Amino acid sequence: MTKKRKKKWSQDVTENSDALDLKDGVFKQRSASRIAESLKQSAERSDRRKSSPFRSAMSMLTFYINRAGDQLSAQRRHTLEKAKDELRKDFGKAPKGGK
C-alpha cells in the first residue's frame, strides 16, 4: 500500500497562486536582483492579481520567506531579504526604514 504524499497548503499556494504565475525556481536563484526582477515581471504580467504589482510581488516573496522559516540558511535568508530591497528599488519605492 503506497501512501500518496499530501501537499502542504503553503506548497499549493506557491505553485497555484491566483495572484502570480511564477517562473520555476525563482526563489532558488542566487542573485537577489534576479529574484526581484522575476517577481516584478510576473506581477506586472498577471491579470489575476488583486492589488498593485509591487504589493503582489512583495507579498509572494514575504510568504515564501515566512513559510520556509527555519529551513532557510542564514545566507539564503539574507539573499531573499535583499531581494525585498531590490523589489523596492525596481518599483521606485523608498527603502525599508523610509531613508
Contacts in CASP RR format, 6 or more apart in sequence:
PFRMAT RR
TARGET T0000
AUTHOR 0000-0000-0000
METHOD contacts of the structure
MODEL  1
MTKKRKKKWSQDVTENSDALDLKDGVFKQRSASRIAESLKQSAERSDRRK
SSPFRSAMSMLTFYINRAGDQLSAQRRHTLEKAKDELRKDFGKAPKGGK
10 63 0 8 1.000
10 67 0 8 1.000
13 63 0 8 1.000
14 22 0 8 1.000
14 63 0 8 1.000
14 64 0 8 1.000
14 67 0 8 1.000
17 60 0 8 1.000
18 48 0 8 1.000
19 43 0 8 1.000
19 46 0 8 1.000
19 48 0 8 1.000
19 49 0 8 1.000
19 50 0 8 1.000
19 56 0 8 1.000
19 59 0 8 1.000
19 60 0 8 1.000
20 39 0 8 1.000
20 42 0 8 1.000
20 43 0 8 1.000
20 46 0 8 1.000
20 48 0 8 1.000
20 49 0 8 1.000
20 56 0 8 1.000
20 57 0 8 1.000
20 60 0 8 1.000
21 42 0 8 1.000
21 45 0 8 1.000
21 46 0 8 1.000
22 38 0 8 1.000
22 39 0 8 1.000
22 42 0 8 1.000
22 60 0 8 1.000
23 38 0 8 1.000
23 42 0 8 1.000
26 35 0 8 1.000
26 38 0 8 1.000
26 39 0 8 1.000
26 42 0 8 1.000
27 35 0 8 1.000
27 61 0 8 1.000
27 64 0 8 1.000
27 80 0 8 1.000
29 35 0 8 1.000
29 38 0 8 1.000
30 79 0 8 1.000
31 79 0 8 1.000
32 79 0 8 1.000
32 80 0 8 1.000
32 82 0 8 1.000
32 83 0 8 1.000
32 85 0 8 1.000
32 86 0 8 1.000
33 83 0 8 1.000
33 86 0 8 1.000
35 61 0 8 1.000
35 79 0 8 1.000
35 80 0 8 1.000
35 83 0 8 1.000
35 86 0 8 1.000
36 57 0 8 1.000
36 83 0 8 1.000
36 84 0 8 1.000
36 86 0 8 1.000
36 87 0 8 1.000
36 89 0 8 1.000
36 90 0 8 1.000
37 86 0 8 1.000
37 90 0 8 1.000
39 57 0 8 1.000
39 60 0 8 1.000
39 61 0 8 1.000
39 83 0 8 1.000
39 87 0 8 1.000
40 53 0 8 1.000
40 57 0 8 1.000
40 87 0 8 1.000
40 90 0 8 1.000
40 91 0 8 1.000
42 57 0 8 1.000
43 49 0 8 1.000
43 53 0 8 1.000
43 54 0 8 1.000
43 56 0 8 1.000
43 57 0 8 1.000
43 60 0 8 1.000
44 53 0 8 1.000
46 53 0 8 1.000
46 56 0 8 1.000
49 56 0 8 1.000
50 56 0 8 1.000
51 59 0 8 1.000
53 91 0 8 1.000
54 87 0 8 1.000
54 91 0 8 1.000
54 93 0 8 1.000
57 87 0 8 1.000
57 91 0 8 1.000
58 84 0 8 1.000
58 87 0 8 1.000
61 80 0 8 1.000
61 83 0 8 1.000
61 84 0 8 1.000
61 87 0 8 1.000
62 84 0 8 1.000
64 80 0 8 1.000
65 72 0 8 1.000
65 77 0 8 1.000
65 80 0 8 1.000
65 81 0 8 1.000
72 80 0 8 1.000
84 96 0 8 1.000
85 95 0 8 1.000
85 96 0 8 1.000
87 93 0 8 1.000
88 94 0 8 1.000
88 95 0 8 1.000
88 96 0 8 1.000
89 95 0 8 1.000
END
